[in-house]
């Protein structure tokens, strides 16, 4: 399943507008790390982040975000303890920088 999710994500990235797909990919990685990294995101901050970066008419953003979030969770399941520590450290730093967590 993991390979199918990654293949579909790559296909979507090739066909999606660059900025929207980048935001979906990056935010999906952050949101997909929430449980594994022990984070609790501010829901209003997530909404503000999306409203400031994604066009209201972008019908593909939500689907791409969902796909990327699922992919991130699948990748984390295969990480070693050291990989997960490094990943979660950076995800926490990114989330703080965008005020998604306190």
Secondary structure, DSSP 8 states (H G I E B T S, - for coil): -HHHHHHHHHHHHHHS-HHHHHHHHHHHHHHTTTTTTT----HHHHHHHHHHHS-TT-TTHHHHHHHHHHHHHHHHHT--HHHHHHHHHHHHHHHHHTTS--
